[in-house]
Amino acid sequence: MSFLLHSNRRALVCAFSLAMIYFAPPLYADKSASWLDAVTVSGYAKLTASSPNRAPTAVELDDLSLFVSGKFNRWLNPFLEAEAYKMPLWEAGKGAQFNSAQLVVERLYNDIQVTENDTLRAGKFLAPINHWNIVHAAPLVWTTNRPVTSTYSRANYVTGVNVRHDFDALSGHALEVYWQPVEEFNPKPLTEHERHYQTVAGARWIAHEDLDYYLGVSFQHADVAKSNEIRNSISVDGNWQHKWFELESELLFTQVDTDQLHYRNHDWGGYVQMAVPLVEHFNLIGRYEHFEFANKLAATDTALGGIVYRPVPRLSFKLEWQQTQGSIFQNQTGLYSSIAVLF
């Protein structure tokens, strides 16, 4: 099987070398305890079957992620996520596949606990643009397909620094500020993302985050790589968990400044999603989304309905139908299903 790396191999070698350095035991560690006790290894996998109207039915191993983290002291708390994705297994008309895959270092950073309420993160990490991006692992989200609002218009990854200040740990009230001074380290190819970013800066104010509900406001300024395009985004997203349902929503506006010909000078959109528990770990899922693209004439309107079976929190079986009108650039009409597991 040939692994198609969208960045050169030196990037991956560098990343894993840094990880090995991170996990080297501190010289001042307690000799009676093994440094391996501070290391945790986990991950998740997602197997997807899709049957969109304008593409052949296919089965693929969409994500296979490995997490390696260490908690040694206030200065050394590294985290590595390496991911293999888009591994085709079968396609209608072609039969069995498994002849390609792509690899990426999705996260590689270290956390420093500067004070009891302040944390400095340096490396490559998920941009804190919304709740979905932070908890994006397939077993933890309700649907196989991700809302366009949550991913399309902004940088989803940051290579740089992030400072977080917790005002109230019990309520989750916090402020995060981040900065990316150069292009993203080891990015996914443009076949997976709309654009790459040269520099990024942003902030997220978390008004509340606990088991009952989440509310956040995010701002991001981003310069698109190899382009004179500048994107300034602001969004509000929230999640409310009740005994009988879970409600989630996000509203986004992005000002797009460019000399390229566009239909409008902004992206904007939003979605609302509800999950209703049924019986024996079954959940009914519904979502509606409207999104307008700066560079596409037609907006997209997507309605989704599905069933999710979660016998345990780390395992989910999803089946959903998605109906899209207008632009079909993202989230095409069709039937989708997936199995996702944390390990």
VEXLOMAR-590060 format. One record per residue (C-alpha): residue number from 1; residue in three letters; x, y, z. Coordinates in Angstrom, 1 decimal. Layout:
<tiros>
<NUM,ala,<X,Y,Z>>
...
</tiros>
This chain:
<tiros>
<1,met,<0.0,0.0,0.0>>
<2,ser,<1.4,3.4,-1.0>>
<3,phe,<1.0,6.2,1.6>>
<4,leu,<0.4,9.5,-0.2>>
<5,leu,<1.9,12.1,2.1>>
<6,his,<0.7,15.6,1.3>>
<7,ser,<3.8,17.1,2.9>>
<8,asn,<7.3,15.8,2.7>>
<9,arg,<8.5,13.0,4.9>>
<10,arg,<10.9,15.2,6.7>>
<11,ala,<8.0,17.0,8.4>>
<12,leu,<6.7,13.7,9.9>>
<13,val,<10.2,12.6,10.9>>
<14,cys,<10.6,16.0,12.6>>
<15,ala,<7.3,15.7,14.4>>
<16,phe,<8.0,12.2,15.8>>
<17,ser,<11.5,13.3,16.8>>
<18,leu,<10.0,16.2,18.8>>
<19,ala,<7.6,13.8,20.4>>
<20,met,<10.4,11.5,21.5>>
<21,ile,<12.2,14.5,23.0>>
<22,tyr,<9.1,15.5,24.8>>
<23,phe,<8.6,12.1,26.4>>
<24,ala,<12.2,11.9,27.6>>
<25,pro,<12.1,11.6,31.5>>
<26,pro,<12.9,14.7,33.5>>
<27,leu,<16.3,14.5,35.2>>
<28,tyr,<14.8,15.5,38.5>>
<29,ala,<12.0,12.8,38.4>>
<30,asp,<11.4,10.5,41.3>>
<31,lys,<13.6,7.5,40.6>>
<32,ser,<11.1,5.2,42.4>>
<33,ala,<8.4,6.0,39.7>>
<34,ser,<8.7,5.2,36.0>>
<35,trp,<8.3,8.2,33.7>>
<36,leu,<6.0,5.9,31.6>>
<37,asp,<3.4,6.3,34.3>>
<38,ala,<2.9,9.8,33.1>>
<39,val,<2.3,8.8,29.4>>
<40,thr,<-1.1,8.0,28.0>>
<41,val,<-1.8,6.4,24.6>>
<42,ser,<-5.3,6.3,23.1>>
<43,gly,<-7.0,7.1,19.8>>
<44,tyr,<-10.1,6.6,17.7>>
<45,ala,<-11.2,5.1,14.4>>
<46,lys,<-14.1,5.9,12.0>>
<47,leu,<-15.4,3.7,9.3>>
<48,thr,<-17.7,5.4,6.8>>
<49,ala,<-20.1,4.2,4.2>>
<50,ser,<-21.6,6.9,1.9>>
<51,ser,<-24.0,6.9,-1.0>>
<52,pro,<-24.3,10.5,-2.3>>
<53,asn,<-26.5,11.2,-5.3>>
<54,arg,<-23.7,12.4,-7.6>>
<55,ala,<-21.0,10.0,-6.6>>
<56,pro,<-20.6,6.2,-6.3>>
<57,thr,<-21.4,4.3,-3.1>>
<58,ala,<-18.1,3.8,-1.2>>
<59,val,<-16.7,2.5,2.1>>
<60,glu,<-13.6,4.0,3.6>>
<61,leu,<-11.6,4.1,6.8>>
<62,asp,<-12.1,7.8,7.2>>
<63,asp,<-10.0,8.4,10.3>>
<64,leu,<-7.5,6.4,12.3>>
<65,ser,<-6.0,8.6,14.9>>
<66,leu,<-3.4,7.9,17.6>>
<67,phe,<-3.0,10.2,20.7>>
<68,val,<0.1,10.2,22.8>>
<69,ser,<0.2,12.5,25.8>>
<70,gly,<2.4,13.1,28.8>>
<71,lys,<1.8,15.0,32.1>>
<72,phe,<5.1,15.3,33.8>>
<73,asn,<5.0,18.7,35.6>>
<74,arg,<3.8,22.2,35.1>>
<75,trp,<6.3,22.8,32.3>>
<76,leu,<6.2,19.6,30.4>>
<77,asn,<2.8,18.3,29.1>>
<78,pro,<3.2,17.3,25.5>>
<79,phe,<0.5,16.0,23.2>>
<80,leu,<0.8,14.3,19.8>>
<81,glu,<-2.0,13.3,17.4>>
<82,ala,<-1.0,11.4,14.3>>
<83,glu,<-3.8,10.6,11.8>>
<84,ala,<-4.2,8.3,8.8>>
<85,tyr,<-7.3,9.3,6.8>>
<86,lys,<-9.2,8.8,3.6>>
<87,met,<-8.3,5.1,3.2>>
<88,pro,<-10.7,3.6,0.6>>
<89,leu,<-11.8,0.0,1.2>>
<90,trp,<-14.5,-0.5,-1.4>>
<91,glu,<-16.2,1.5,-4.2>>
<92,ala,<-19.2,0.5,-6.4>>
<93,gly,<-17.9,-0.5,-9.9>>
<94,lys,<-14.3,-0.9,-8.7>>
<95,gly,<-14.6,-3.4,-5.9>>
<96,ala,<-12.2,-3.7,-3.0>>
<97,gln,<-9.6,-0.9,-2.7>>
<98,phe,<-7.2,-0.3,0.2>>
<99,asn,<-4.5,1.0,-2.1>>
<100,ser,<-3.9,4.5,-0.7>>
<101,ala,<-4.0,6.6,2.4>>
<102,gln,<-2.9,10.0,3.7>>
<103,leu,<-1.0,10.8,6.8>>
<104,val,<-0.9,14.0,8.9>>
<105,val,<0.4,15.3,12.2>>
<106,glu,<-2.9,16.8,13.3>>
<107,arg,<-1.7,18.1,16.7>>
<108,leu,<1.8,18.4,18.3>>
<109,tyr,<2.1,20.8,21.2>>
<110,asn,<3.2,21.3,24.8>>
<111,asp,<1.2,23.0,27.6>>
<112,ile,<2.9,25.0,30.3>>
<113,gln,<0.9,25.8,33.4>>
<114,val,<2.2,29.3,34.0>>
<115,thr,<-0.1,29.9,37.0>>
<116,glu,<-3.1,28.2,38.5>>
<117,asn,<-5.4,30.0,36.0>>
<118,asp,<-3.1,30.6,33.0>>
<119,thr,<-1.9,28.1,30.4>>
<120,leu,<0.5,28.6,27.5>>
<121,arg,<0.2,26.2,24.6>>
<122,ala,<2.9,26.1,21.8>>
<123,gly,<3.0,24.0,18.7>>
<124,lys,<0.3,22.8,16.3>>
<125,phe,<-3.2,22.6,17.8>>
<126,leu,<-6.9,22.8,16.9>>
<127,ala,<-8.1,26.4,16.5>>
<128,pro,<-10.6,27.3,19.3>>
<129,ile,<-13.1,28.6,16.8>>
<130,asn,<-16.1,26.7,18.1>>
<131,his,<-17.1,23.8,20.3>>
<132,trp,<-17.3,21.4,17.3>>
<133,asn,<-13.7,22.0,16.3>>
<134,ile,<-12.5,21.3,19.8>>
<135,val,<-14.4,18.0,20.3>>
<136,his,<-14.3,17.0,16.6>>
<137,ala,<-13.4,13.3,17.2>>
<138,ala,<-16.0,11.2,15.4>>
<139,pro,<-17.2,9.2,18.5>>
<140,leu,<-17.9,12.4,20.3>>
<141,val,<-20.1,14.2,17.7>>
<142,trp,<-23.6,13.3,16.6>>
<143,thr,<-23.3,13.1,12.8>>
<144,thr,<-21.1,11.6,10.2>>
<145,asn,<-21.1,14.9,8.2>>
<146,arg,<-19.9,18.1,9.8>>
<147,pro,<-21.8,21.4,9.4>>
<148,val,<-20.3,23.7,6.8>>
<149,thr,<-20.6,26.6,9.2>>
<150,ser,<-18.2,25.0,11.7>>
<151,thr,<-15.4,24.4,9.3>>
<152,tyr,<-15.4,26.1,5.9>>
<153,ser,<-14.7,29.8,6.5>>
<154,arg,<-11.8,29.8,8.9>>
<155,ala,<-8.5,28.2,9.8>>
<156,asn,<-9.3,25.0,11.7>>
<157,tyr,<-5.6,24.5,12.8>>
<158,val,<-3.1,26.9,14.3>>
<159,thr,<0.7,26.5,14.4>>
<160,gly,<1.9,29.0,17.0>>
<161,val,<1.0,29.9,20.5>>
<162,asn,<-2.3,30.0,22.6>>
<163,val,<-2.8,31.6,26.0>>
<164,arg,<-5.8,30.6,28.1>>
<165,his,<-6.9,32.4,31.2>>
<166,asp,<-9.6,30.7,33.4>>
<167,phe,<-11.8,33.2,35.3>>
<168,asp,<-13.9,30.5,37.0>>
<169,ala,<-12.9,26.9,36.6>>
<170,leu,<-16.2,25.6,37.9>>
<171,ser,<-18.3,27.5,35.3>>
<172,gly,<-15.7,27.2,32.6>>
<173,his,<-15.6,30.9,32.1>>
<174,ala,<-12.4,31.6,30.2>>
<175,leu,<-10.6,33.6,27.5>>
<176,glu,<-8.2,32.2,24.9>>
<177,val,<-5.9,34.3,22.6>>
<178,tyr,<-3.9,32.6,19.8>>
<179,trp,<-1.4,33.6,17.1>>
<180,gln,<0.1,31.8,14.1>>
<181,pro,<3.1,33.7,12.7>>
<182,val,<3.9,31.3,9.8>>
<183,glu,<2.1,28.8,7.6>>
<184,glu,<0.6,25.7,9.2>>
<185,phe,<3.0,22.9,10.0>>
<186,asn,<2.2,19.7,8.0>>
<187,pro,<-1.2,20.8,6.6>>
<188,lys,<-3.8,18.7,4.9>>
<189,pro,<-3.9,19.1,1.1>>
<190,leu,<-6.3,21.5,-0.5>>
<191,thr,<-8.4,18.6,-1.5>>
<192,glu,<-9.4,18.4,2.2>>
<193,his,<-9.5,22.1,3.0>>
<194,glu,<-10.6,25.1,0.9>>
<195,arg,<-7.5,27.1,1.6>>
<196,his,<-4.2,27.3,3.5>>
<197,tyr,<-3.4,30.2,5.8>>
<198,gln,<-0.2,32.2,6.1>>
<199,thr,<-0.8,34.0,9.4>>
<200,val,<-3.7,33.7,11.8>>
<201,ala,<-4.7,35.5,15.0>>
<202,gly,<-7.8,35.1,17.1>>
<203,ala,<-9.6,34.9,20.4>>
<204,arg,<-12.4,33.0,22.0>>
<205,trp,<-14.4,34.1,25.0>>
<206,ile,<-16.1,31.2,26.8>>
<207,ala,<-19.0,32.5,28.8>>
<208,his,<-19.9,29.1,30.2>>
<209,glu,<-18.8,25.5,29.7>>
<210,asp,<-19.9,22.6,31.8>>
<211,leu,<-22.0,19.4,31.5>>
<212,asp,<-25.3,21.4,31.2>>
<213,tyr,<-24.4,24.0,28.6>>
<214,tyr,<-21.7,25.8,26.6>>
<215,leu,<-21.6,29.3,25.2>>
<216,gly,<-18.7,30.9,23.3>>
<217,val,<-17.9,33.9,21.1>>
<218,ser,<-15.0,33.6,18.6>>
<219,phe,<-13.1,36.1,16.4>>
<220,gln,<-10.4,35.2,13.9>>
<221,his,<-8.2,37.2,11.5>>
<222,ala,<-6.5,35.1,8.8>>
<223,asp,<-4.3,35.8,5.8>>
<224,val,<-4.8,33.2,3.0>>
<225,ala,<-1.5,31.7,1.8>>
<226,lys,<-0.4,32.5,-1.8>>
<227,ser,<-3.2,35.0,-2.1>>
<228,asn,<-4.0,38.6,-1.1>>
<229,glu,<-7.2,37.4,0.5>>
<230,ile,<-7.9,38.4,4.1>>
<231,arg,<-10.7,36.8,6.2>>
<232,asn,<-12.1,38.3,9.4>>
<233,ser,<-14.7,36.1,11.1>>
<234,ile,<-16.9,36.4,14.1>>
<235,ser,<-19.2,33.6,15.4>>
<236,val,<-21.4,32.6,18.4>>
<237,asp,<-22.0,29.0,19.2>>
<238,gly,<-23.7,27.1,22.0>>
<239,asn,<-24.8,23.8,23.3>>
<240,trp,<-27.5,23.1,25.8>>
<241,gln,<-28.1,19.6,27.3>>
<242,his,<-31.5,18.9,28.9>>
<243,lys,<-32.8,15.7,30.3>>
<244,trp,<-35.0,15.1,27.2>>
<245,phe,<-32.8,16.7,24.5>>
<246,glu,<-29.6,18.3,23.4>>
<247,leu,<-29.7,21.5,21.4>>
<248,glu,<-26.7,22.9,19.5>>
<249,ser,<-26.3,25.9,17.2>>
<250,glu,<-23.7,28.3,15.6>>
<251,leu,<-24.0,31.5,13.7>>
<252,leu,<-21.0,32.8,11.7>>
<253,phe,<-20.2,35.9,9.6>>
<254,thr,<-16.9,36.2,7.7>>
<255,gln,<-15.8,39.4,5.9>>
<256,val,<-13.7,38.5,2.8>>
<257,asp,<-11.3,41.1,1.4>>
<258,thr,<-9.8,40.2,-1.9>>
<259,asp,<-9.3,41.5,-5.4>>
<260,gln,<-10.6,38.3,-6.9>>
<261,leu,<-14.1,38.3,-8.5>>
<262,his,<-16.7,37.1,-5.9>>
<263,tyr,<-20.4,37.2,-5.9>>
<264,arg,<-20.4,38.8,-2.5>>
<265,asn,<-17.8,40.1,0.0>>
<266,his,<-18.7,37.7,2.8>>
<267,asp,<-19.5,34.2,3.9>>
<268,trp,<-22.3,33.8,6.4>>
<269,gly,<-24.5,31.0,7.8>>
<270,gly,<-25.6,29.0,10.7>>
<271,tyr,<-27.2,25.8,11.8>>
<272,val,<-29.3,24.4,14.6>>
<273,gln,<-29.1,20.7,15.6>>
<274,met,<-31.2,18.7,18.1>>
<275,ala,<-30.5,15.2,19.6>>
<276,val,<-33.4,13.5,21.3>>
<277,pro,<-32.8,10.3,23.3>>
<278,leu,<-35.1,7.4,22.5>>
<279,val,<-34.9,4.0,24.0>>
<280,glu,<-32.0,1.5,24.6>>
<281,his,<-29.2,4.0,23.8>>
<282,phe,<-30.8,5.1,20.5>>
<283,asn,<-30.9,8.9,19.7>>
<284,leu,<-32.9,10.8,17.0>>
<285,ile,<-30.9,13.5,15.3>>
<286,gly,<-32.1,16.5,13.3>>
<287,arg,<-30.2,19.5,11.8>>
<288,tyr,<-30.9,22.4,9.5>>
<289,glu,<-28.2,24.6,8.0>>
<290,his,<-28.2,27.6,5.7>>
<291,phe,<-24.8,28.9,4.3>>
<292,glu,<-23.9,31.5,1.7>>
<293,phe,<-20.4,31.5,0.1>>
<294,ala,<-18.6,34.6,-1.0>>
<295,asn,<-17.4,32.9,-4.2>>
<296,lys,<-20.5,30.9,-5.1>>
<297,leu,<-23.8,32.3,-6.5>>
<298,ala,<-26.1,29.8,-4.8>>
<299,ala,<-26.4,29.4,-1.1>>
<300,thr,<-26.7,25.9,0.4>>
<301,asp,<-29.6,24.7,2.5>>
<302,thr,<-29.2,21.3,4.1>>
<303,ala,<-31.7,19.3,6.2>>
<304,leu,<-30.4,16.2,8.0>>
<305,gly,<-32.2,13.4,9.9>>
<306,gly,<-30.7,10.4,11.4>>
<307,ile,<-30.4,7.7,14.1>>
<308,val,<-27.4,7.3,16.4>>
<309,tyr,<-26.9,4.2,18.6>>
<310,arg,<-24.4,4.7,21.5>>
<311,pro,<-24.3,1.6,23.8>>
<312,val,<-21.4,3.2,25.6>>
<313,pro,<-20.0,6.8,25.3>>
<314,arg,<-16.9,5.7,23.4>>
<315,leu,<-18.8,3.8,20.6>>
<316,ser,<-21.4,5.1,18.2>>
<317,phe,<-23.2,3.8,15.1>>
<318,lys,<-24.7,6.5,12.9>>
<319,leu,<-27.2,6.4,10.0>>
<320,glu,<-28.4,9.7,8.4>>
<321,trp,<-30.1,11.1,5.3>>
<322,gln,<-29.0,14.5,4.1>>
<323,gln,<-31.0,16.6,1.6>>
<324,thr,<-29.2,19.6,0.1>>
<325,gln,<-30.5,22.3,-2.1>>
<326,gly,<-28.7,25.1,-3.9>>
<327,ser,<-24.9,24.8,-3.9>>
<328,ile,<-23.8,21.2,-3.6>>
<329,phe,<-20.2,22.1,-3.1>>
<330,gln,<-20.4,20.6,0.4>>
<331,asn,<-22.5,17.9,2.1>>
<332,gln,<-24.3,16.5,-0.9>>
<333,thr,<-27.7,14.8,-0.8>>
<334,gly,<-27.4,11.2,0.1>>
<335,leu,<-27.4,8.4,2.6>>
<336,tyr,<-24.4,8.2,5.0>>
<337,ser,<-23.5,5.9,7.9>>
<338,ser,<-20.4,5.4,10.1>>
<339,ile,<-19.0,3.4,13.0>>
<340,ala,<-16.7,5.3,15.4>>
<341,val,<-14.9,4.1,18.5>>
<342,leu,<-12.5,5.5,21.0>>
<343,phe,<-9.8,3.2,22.2>>
</tiros>
